[in-house]
Amino acid sequence: MLKKSIALLIVMAAGVCFMLAPVLAETLEILTWKGYAPTVLVDKFKAETGIDVKVTFTNNEEMIAKLRATRGAGFDLAQPSQDRISSVQEEFKIYQPIDLSKINADQIITSMLDAVKKNTMVNGKPHAVPFCWGTSGLVINKKFAPAASDYTDLLNSAYEGRVSYRLKRPTLIALAFALGDDPFAKYSDAAAYKVLMDKVGKELMDKKNLVKNYWSNGDSLLQSMRSNEVFVAMAWDNGGWKLHAENPDIDFVAPKSGALGWIDTFAIPAKAKNIDGAYKWINFMLRPENAAVFTNIEKCGTASKGAIKMTDASVRGNFERSFPDADIDNIKWYPPVPAQLESIEGMILDKVKAAK
């Protein structure tokens, strides 16, 4: 009798567990930047898949620290910048290779996918796919600088006293490209890179009289352009688009030699538990109609092919003016930076700052 009672209890317990199982929803743990998992898309994803999404907001430095501390556990998906993956992976092994067979590559802009595959390659395997991007290029007042079209116009005497840029490494890299070289191709040769940076630094020192100011605060740059103190500046795309909404004469322009671009990615931590859910989220977020929702909210482009055509008219207009397909394909995406190069750039920038 006792054995029958125990057996009955076991059967009943199993039945209860079976009935409760559907209530215990599958969860996807995402480590990402603020704004990268909008509530409207989280809700839509759950409605489609039944998967709950739990989001932890962070930045590149904290992302690395959290995954290092757990050796790649605790999260199913992370969104590091593409230039912050390969060196970290080589040292700490916190990510796993991306299985491209599980990615719907047909809905991703090819040049962006290729760039991220190349820049996150470790032991012959890519470790991320692209999600969203932004650039720095030129913000130009066409009323006063109608012919300006490349970074070399920051050195153009026609705009004396009306030029502004940051004394930061992107300015050095941008001018190197505009002067006909490829600084990224010299990343593996510190001596050659120094020669190139010396050349760019000399140009900046020789044309220092053209500069109205070296901006460090984005709001102050915008005000300088609003007041017509600055005609040509190197700045971010969003700043140029904000000014264009106020004054159609001012706009962001992708330089002829190529805008400089950052990409934030999707990467799967080494000890992710819900790997299938992670791939579902990646493909979901890169579906054009969903990527368009993200861009409307954040005003930030994605790697989703055709998504821009589905955005609001004002947002779509910014991208169509500044980034025809050829200009997107011409973006120079930042690769990982070898540590020794930062000191070279720092010395050049100090010289430019100190020059009379």
C-alpha positions as CSV (number, residue, x, y, z in Angstrom):
1,M,0.0,0.0,0.0
2,L,2.8,2.4,0.9
3,K,4.6,1.7,-2.4
4,K,1.3,2.4,-4.3
5,S,0.9,5.8,-2.4
6,I,4.5,6.8,-3.1
7,A,4.1,5.9,-6.8
8,L,0.8,7.9,-7.0
9,L,2.5,10.9,-5.4
10,I,5.3,10.7,-8.0
11,V,2.8,10.6,-10.8
12,M,0.9,13.5,-9.4
13,A,4.1,15.6,-8.9
14,A,5.1,14.9,-12.5
15,G,1.7,16.0,-13.7
16,V,2.0,19.2,-11.8
17,C,5.4,19.9,-13.3
18,F,4.1,19.2,-16.7
19,M,1.2,21.6,-16.2
20,L,3.5,24.3,-14.9
21,A,6.1,23.9,-17.7
22,P,4.4,26.2,-20.2
23,V,4.1,28.9,-17.6
24,L,7.9,29.1,-17.2
25,A,8.7,31.3,-20.2
26,E,12.0,31.0,-22.0
27,T,14.3,34.0,-21.3
28,L,17.0,35.8,-23.4
29,E,19.5,37.7,-21.4
30,I,21.0,40.7,-23.4
31,L,23.9,42.9,-22.4
32,T,23.6,46.0,-24.5
33,W,23.6,49.8,-24.9
34,K,20.7,52.0,-23.7
35,G,18.2,52.2,-26.5
36,Y,19.3,49.1,-28.4
37,A,16.4,47.0,-27.2
38,P,13.3,49.2,-27.5
39,T,10.3,48.1,-25.5
40,V,8.1,48.0,-28.6
41,L,10.4,45.5,-30.3
42,V,10.9,43.5,-27.1
43,D,7.1,43.1,-26.8
44,K,6.8,42.2,-30.5
45,F,9.6,39.6,-30.2
46,K,7.9,37.9,-27.3
47,A,4.6,37.8,-29.1
48,E,6.3,36.1,-32.1
49,T,8.5,33.7,-30.2
50,G,7.2,33.4,-26.6
51,I,10.7,34.4,-25.4
52,D,11.1,37.0,-22.6
53,V,13.9,39.4,-23.1
54,K,15.8,40.7,-20.0
55,V,18.0,43.7,-20.8
56,T,21.0,44.9,-18.9
57,F,22.3,48.3,-20.1
58,T,26.1,48.9,-20.3
59,N,29.0,50.2,-22.4
60,N,32.1,48.7,-23.9
61,E,34.3,48.8,-20.9
62,E,31.6,47.4,-18.5
63,M,30.6,44.8,-21.0
64,I,34.2,43.5,-21.1
65,A,34.5,43.6,-17.3
66,K,31.2,41.7,-16.7
67,L,32.0,39.0,-19.2
68,R,35.6,38.7,-18.0
69,A,34.4,38.2,-14.4
70,T,32.2,35.3,-15.5
71,R,34.4,34.0,-18.3
72,G,31.6,34.6,-20.7
73,A,28.7,33.5,-18.6
74,G,25.5,35.2,-17.4
75,F,24.3,36.6,-20.8
76,D,23.1,35.1,-24.0
77,L,23.9,38.1,-26.2
78,A,26.2,41.1,-26.0
79,Q,26.6,44.2,-28.3
80,P,30.2,45.4,-28.2
81,S,31.6,47.8,-30.8
82,Q,33.3,45.8,-33.6
83,D,36.8,47.3,-32.8
84,R,36.5,46.0,-29.2
85,I,36.2,42.3,-29.9
86,S,39.2,40.6,-31.5
87,S,41.9,41.7,-29.0
88,V,39.6,41.0,-26.1
89,Q,38.7,37.6,-27.4
90,E,42.3,36.7,-28.0
91,E,43.2,37.5,-24.4
92,F,40.1,36.5,-22.4
93,K,38.1,34.1,-24.6
94,I,34.7,35.6,-23.6
95,Y,32.9,35.1,-26.9
96,Q,32.1,32.2,-29.1
97,P,32.4,32.2,-33.0
98,I,29.3,33.3,-34.9
99,D,27.6,30.5,-36.8
100,L,26.9,32.4,-40.0
101,S,24.6,29.5,-41.2
102,K,22.1,30.7,-38.5
103,I,22.2,34.3,-39.7
104,N,19.9,35.6,-42.4
105,A,22.7,37.4,-44.4
106,D,20.4,38.3,-47.2
107,Q,18.9,41.1,-45.0
108,I,22.3,42.5,-44.1
109,I,24.2,45.2,-46.0
110,T,27.1,43.2,-47.5
111,S,29.9,45.8,-47.0
112,M,29.1,46.0,-43.3
113,L,28.9,42.3,-42.8
114,D,32.2,41.8,-44.6
115,A,33.8,44.5,-42.4
116,V,32.7,43.0,-39.2
117,K,33.6,39.5,-40.2
118,K,37.1,40.8,-41.0
119,N,37.6,42.9,-38.0
120,T,36.3,40.3,-35.5
121,M,38.2,37.4,-36.9
122,V,40.0,35.2,-34.3
123,N,41.6,31.9,-35.2
124,G,40.0,32.1,-38.6
125,K,36.4,32.5,-37.3
126,P,34.3,35.7,-37.1
127,H,32.9,36.6,-33.7
128,A,30.2,39.1,-34.5
129,V,27.7,40.5,-37.0
130,P,26.8,44.2,-37.5
131,F,23.8,45.9,-35.9
132,C,23.9,49.7,-36.0
133,W,26.3,52.3,-37.1
134,G,27.2,56.0,-37.2
135,T,29.9,58.1,-38.8
136,S,31.9,61.3,-38.6
137,G,32.5,63.3,-41.8
138,L,31.9,66.9,-42.8
139,V,29.2,69.3,-41.7
140,I,29.1,72.1,-44.2
141,N,27.3,75.4,-44.7
142,K,26.7,75.2,-48.4
143,K,25.8,78.9,-48.5
144,F,29.3,79.8,-47.7
145,A,31.3,76.7,-48.7
146,P,29.4,75.3,-51.7
147,A,32.4,73.4,-53.1
148,A,33.6,71.7,-49.9
149,S,33.5,68.0,-50.3
150,D,36.4,66.3,-48.6
151,Y,38.5,66.4,-45.4
152,T,41.1,68.3,-47.4
153,D,38.7,71.3,-47.2
154,L,39.7,71.5,-43.5
155,L,43.1,72.7,-45.0
156,N,41.6,74.9,-47.7
157,S,42.7,78.6,-47.4
158,A,39.4,79.6,-49.0
159,Y,37.8,78.9,-45.6
160,E,40.4,80.7,-43.4
161,G,39.1,81.3,-39.9
162,R,36.0,79.3,-40.6
163,V,37.2,75.7,-40.0
164,S,36.6,73.6,-36.9
165,Y,37.6,70.0,-35.9
166,R,38.6,68.0,-32.8
167,L,42.2,67.5,-32.0
168,K,41.6,63.7,-31.8
169,R,42.7,60.6,-33.6
170,P,39.8,60.6,-36.1
171,T,41.0,63.9,-37.6
172,L,44.4,62.4,-38.2
173,I,42.9,59.3,-39.8
174,A,40.4,61.2,-41.9
175,L,43.1,63.5,-43.4
176,A,45.4,60.5,-44.1
177,F,42.7,59.0,-46.2
178,A,41.9,62.3,-47.9
179,L,45.6,62.8,-48.7
180,G,45.6,59.5,-50.6
181,D,46.9,57.0,-48.1
182,D,45.3,54.2,-46.0
183,P,46.2,54.5,-42.3
184,F,44.4,51.3,-41.4
185,A,46.6,49.4,-43.8
186,K,49.6,50.6,-41.8
187,Y,48.3,49.5,-38.4
188,S,50.7,46.5,-38.5
189,D,53.7,48.6,-39.2
190,A,54.3,51.2,-36.4
191,A,57.2,52.8,-38.2
192,A,55.3,53.4,-41.4
193,Y,52.3,54.6,-39.4
194,K,54.5,57.2,-37.7
195,V,55.8,58.5,-41.0
196,L,52.2,58.9,-42.2
197,M,51.0,60.6,-39.0
198,D,54.0,63.0,-39.1
199,K,53.0,64.0,-42.6
200,V,49.4,64.6,-41.5
201,G,50.5,66.5,-38.4
202,K,52.7,68.8,-40.5
203,E,49.7,69.6,-42.7
204,L,47.6,70.5,-39.6
205,M,50.4,72.7,-38.2
206,D,51.1,74.5,-41.5
207,K,47.3,75.3,-41.8
208,K,46.6,76.1,-38.2
209,N,45.8,79.7,-39.1
210,L,42.6,78.4,-40.9
211,V,41.1,77.1,-37.7
212,K,38.4,79.0,-35.9
213,N,38.5,76.6,-33.0
214,Y,39.2,73.0,-32.0
215,W,35.9,71.8,-30.7
216,S,35.6,69.5,-27.8
217,N,31.9,70.1,-27.0
218,G,29.4,69.2,-29.6
219,D,26.9,71.8,-28.5
220,S,29.5,74.6,-28.9
221,L,30.3,73.4,-32.4
222,L,26.6,73.4,-33.4
223,Q,26.3,77.0,-32.0
224,S,29.4,78.1,-34.0
225,M,27.7,76.8,-37.2
226,R,24.3,78.3,-36.3
227,S,26.0,81.8,-35.9
228,N,28.0,81.4,-39.2
229,E,31.3,81.5,-37.4
230,V,32.2,78.1,-38.9
231,F,31.6,77.0,-42.5
232,V,33.3,73.6,-42.6
233,A,33.7,71.2,-39.7
234,M,34.5,67.6,-39.1
235,A,31.7,66.2,-36.9
236,W,29.2,63.5,-36.4
237,D,26.3,62.8,-38.8
238,N,23.6,63.4,-36.2
239,G,24.9,66.9,-35.4
240,G,24.8,67.8,-39.1
241,W,21.2,66.5,-39.4
242,K,20.1,68.4,-36.4
243,L,21.4,71.6,-37.9
244,H,19.8,70.8,-41.3
245,A,16.4,70.6,-39.6
246,E,17.0,74.2,-38.4
247,N,18.8,75.6,-41.5
248,P,18.7,73.7,-44.9
249,D,22.0,75.4,-45.9
250,I,23.8,73.3,-43.4
251,D,24.1,69.5,-43.7
252,F,26.2,66.4,-43.0
253,V,28.2,65.3,-46.1
254,A,30.0,62.0,-46.5
255,P,33.4,63.0,-47.7
256,K,34.7,61.8,-51.1
257,S,37.5,59.8,-49.4
258,G,34.9,58.2,-47.1
259,A,33.2,58.9,-43.8
260,L,34.8,57.2,-40.8
261,G,32.4,54.7,-39.2
262,W,31.7,52.8,-36.0
263,I,29.6,49.7,-35.9
264,D,28.1,48.1,-32.8
265,T,27.5,44.4,-33.2
266,F,25.8,41.3,-32.0
267,A,28.2,38.8,-30.3
268,I,27.4,35.7,-28.3
269,P,29.2,35.2,-25.0
270,A,31.3,32.0,-24.5
271,K,28.9,30.4,-22.0
272,A,25.6,31.6,-23.3
273,K,22.7,29.3,-22.4
274,N,20.0,30.4,-24.9
275,I,22.0,30.4,-28.1
276,D,19.0,29.6,-30.3
277,G,17.2,32.6,-28.7
278,A,20.2,34.8,-29.4
279,Y,20.1,34.0,-33.1
280,K,16.4,34.5,-33.3
281,W,16.8,38.0,-31.7
282,I,19.6,38.9,-34.2
283,N,17.6,38.0,-37.2
284,F,14.5,39.6,-35.7
285,M,16.3,43.0,-35.1
286,L,17.9,43.0,-38.6
287,R,14.5,42.3,-40.3
288,P,14.0,45.6,-42.2
289,E,10.6,46.6,-40.7
290,N,12.0,46.1,-37.2
291,A,15.3,47.8,-37.9
292,A,13.3,50.8,-39.3
293,V,11.4,51.0,-35.9
294,F,14.8,51.2,-34.1
295,T,16.1,53.9,-36.5
296,N,13.0,56.0,-36.1
297,I,13.5,55.9,-32.3
298,E,17.3,56.3,-32.1
299,K,18.0,58.1,-35.4
300,C,20.8,55.6,-35.9
301,G,21.3,53.5,-39.0
302,T,21.4,49.8,-39.0
303,A,23.0,47.1,-41.1
304,S,19.6,45.9,-42.3
305,K,19.3,46.1,-46.0
306,G,16.3,48.2,-47.1
307,A,15.3,49.3,-43.6
308,I,15.9,53.0,-44.4
309,K,13.2,53.0,-47.0
310,M,10.7,52.0,-44.2
311,T,11.6,54.8,-41.8
312,D,9.8,58.1,-41.2
313,A,10.2,60.6,-44.0
314,S,12.4,63.0,-42.0
315,V,14.7,60.2,-40.9
316,R,14.8,58.7,-44.4
317,G,15.6,62.0,-45.9
318,N,18.8,62.4,-43.8
319,F,20.2,59.0,-44.9
320,E,19.2,59.5,-48.5
321,R,20.9,62.9,-48.8
322,S,24.0,61.9,-47.0
323,F,24.4,58.2,-47.7
324,P,23.5,56.9,-51.1
325,D,24.6,53.2,-51.4
326,A,28.0,54.1,-52.9
327,D,28.8,56.3,-49.9
328,I,27.8,53.6,-47.4
329,D,30.1,51.2,-49.2
330,N,32.9,53.8,-49.0
331,I,32.7,54.2,-45.2
332,K,36.0,53.5,-43.6
333,W,35.1,51.3,-40.6
334,Y,37.4,51.5,-37.6
335,P,39.4,48.3,-37.0
336,P,40.9,47.4,-33.6
337,V,43.7,49.8,-32.7
338,P,47.1,48.3,-31.8
339,A,48.2,49.8,-28.4
340,Q,51.5,51.4,-29.7
341,L,49.7,53.5,-32.3
342,E,47.8,55.6,-29.7
343,S,51.0,57.0,-28.3
344,I,52.2,58.0,-31.8
345,E,48.9,59.8,-32.4
346,G,49.1,61.4,-29.0
347,M,52.5,62.9,-29.7
348,I,51.4,64.3,-33.1
349,L,48.2,65.9,-31.6
350,D,50.3,67.5,-28.8
351,K,52.6,69.0,-31.4
352,V,49.7,70.4,-33.4
353,K,48.2,71.9,-30.2
354,A,51.5,73.5,-29.2
355,A,52.3,74.9,-32.6
356,K,52.1,78.7,-33.2
